């Protein structure tokens, strides 16, 4: 097996209301979601981002830190909600 066969391509994505960033990575097979988040060094672009603490997902589904990635996965770094979306919708409906 050559070196290329032992690697997979994944992406790590993060967004704020103002901007987003997607970083493509080539990582060893067996890399976890948290490891990919750290390897992305996304905190270089978003200094307040804590890569060891932020909730993670893959293609819109929350995953554990130790979830093993497969080729083509997109690791998403989630922000904490500033307001409950249900509460915001309720307020909009109540406002004349």
Secondary structure, DSSP 8 states (H G I E B T S, - for coil): --GGGGEEEEEEEEE-SS-EEEEEEEEETT-BHHHHHHHHTGGGTSTT--TTTSEEEETTEEE-TT-B--TT-EEEEE---SS-HHHHHHHHHH--
